[in-house]
């Protein structure tokens, strides 16, 4: 269910840190999302710009910016 989750983040981003914390609380211990630093790839930096954090599942955006617990739970059927 959560295997194809990808979280686009940026180092030093407080929103990203908060998003990751809340996602971890919802998904439980031992879950480590596929976190991708957008600044490590110029194409990703251009694509996401200041939109991070962005949570995707199978390439579809679940939510971006602030963590939206309802959308995440609906998308992941939690």
N, C-alpha and C positions, 0 to 999 in steps of 0.2 A: 504494500500500500504506500509506503513512504520511500521506497527504493529509488524512485525516479524524481525525487525532490532536488531542486537546485536553488541555492540562495546566492544571489549576486550581491556582493558587499564591497566595501572600500575600507582599507586600514584607517584607523583613527576616526571612524564614523560612529558617533554616539547612537544614532538611530539604528544602525546595523547591530551594534552590541545589544541594545534593548530588544530588538526584533529577535535575535538569536536566543536570548535568554527566555523570552516568552514562548518561542517555538519549542524550545527544549522542555519547558514546564508542561506544555500540552502533549508533547510526544513521549515524554518520560526518559528515565535514565538509560544511558547507553546509545541514545540516538545521536548520530553526528551527521548533519546534512552535508551534501556536496556543496561546500561554500567556495565560491569563485571570486577572487579579487579582480574587479573590473579594470583596475589600473595596471594589471600585469599584461594586458592585451589591448593595444590601441583600438582595435575594432570594437571590443566590448566597452571600452571607455567612451567611444563615440556613440555607441548604441544606447547605453544606459545613462551617460552623463551624470546629472545630479539626482536621478530617479531612484538610486539605491536607498535601502535594500529592496530587492525584488525577489519574490518567491515564485518559482515556477514548478509545475508538475507536468512532465511530458511535453515541455515547450509552451504550455499555456500558463499565463500569469494568473496566480491565485490572488496575490495582493502585493502592493508596493508602498514604500514610504513607512507609514505606521503599521504596526501589526494589527490585523483585523481577525480576531479570534473566531468570530462567527463564520467568516468566509473560509478560513483555514479548516475549521471543523466540518463545514459542509463539503468542501472539496475532498477532504481526506476521510470523510464519514466517521468522525470520532464521536 
